[in-house]
Amino acid sequence: MAEDLFLRDLWYLGARSATLKPGAMRRETLLGEPMLIGRARDGTAFALRDICPHRGVPLSAGKMLPEGTVECPYHGWRFKTDGVCAHIPSLVPGQDMDPARIRVRSFPVRERDGLIWVYMPASGHENAPPRCEAPEIPLKGATPRWVESQTFRCGIDHAVIGLMDPAHAPFVHGRWWWRVKIREKAKNYAPLPNGFVMTRHKPTKQAYKMLGGDVTTEITFELPSTRFENISGTIAGKRLDVIGLTVCTPRDAETTEVTQIFFWPAWLGFIKPFFMALGPTFLGDDRRMVELQREGLKFNPNLMLIQDADQPAIWYHRLKKAWSESVESGAPFANPVQERTLRWRS
């Protein structure tokens, strides 16, 4: 079932580096699968299927031993961080059984920029190398400066489309102290290797004024659910770069964890209170809206998308279809997005 619900052969956010100390491990659900995400005592992050092949007990309920193996709490079977069984305590001399022939499924992991990414291969591709690289923050020495994560009670598609929707802000986020004036907008879009970009432009939102008068931004989206906002400008003649990352991590068919992370140089720390005050509120607005949306979706209505305001959502569905077909056939991925200017009011 999970193979049909989620895109495979792609990287998903597994954890933030700061939340996983050496020798620690924890259970997560990723794309409907039980996942052990851990960090060896030498600092290396790893990911295993969180099921002992002996009797099905979650390995995350065990412990990590000093030599760097994960010990199952039921019978003490030990597994290396690559999934190979290293020891079965119940074996006695003379019994013809090689523990190294037993494996727990392991997953490729990339740790960079304070984030741990896990690669989820398609069925039959478990031993193939990743067909793309994990996302990388386009900022030298990138360190997460502000993080907010909330659980959306919805499937991955509704979470992604809700967050990329350019027309909802006046109605979902508008308040007496944060008024959004509706105006006509026109933005240029172009294809990326696995998605599309709203090309660099001068933003109209009032919040950007705190970063100076010459601020520009570009917004990118790439499969499976990675959105970057790359903000550039100058303050007092000093160049600044602020990177916003939004990732939707599907836990299961009806639960998506949405994480927003902002990166900026250390000297720009004075903007953090702004994010602390407003970030959880605005993300919470989006969460409450998809929860309200669930009330209508219970009746399985026919939904519609319109031009041009819903074009990013249309592209998202086309990208998913093209990627799935590429994974199934083995043919190179062909991006269906073409360069275009979109116009809408919001």
Protein Blocks (a to p, Z undefined) as FASTA:
>chain_A
ZZmmpcchiacdfbdfklpcghiacdddeehiacdddddfkopacdddfbdfklopafkl
mccdfkopacdfklopacdfkopafbdfkbcehiacdfklpccdddddddeehiacdddd
dehilmpccfbdcddddbehiacfbdcdddddbdfklmmmmmmpmklmmmmmgcfklccd
dddddddddddfklccddddddfbfklmmnojkbccddddddfbbccddddddeehiacd
dddddddddfblmbccddddddddfklmmmmmmmmmmmmmmmmmmmmmmmmmmmmmmnop
acddddfklmmmmmmmmmmmmmmmmmmnopacddfbdcddddddZZ
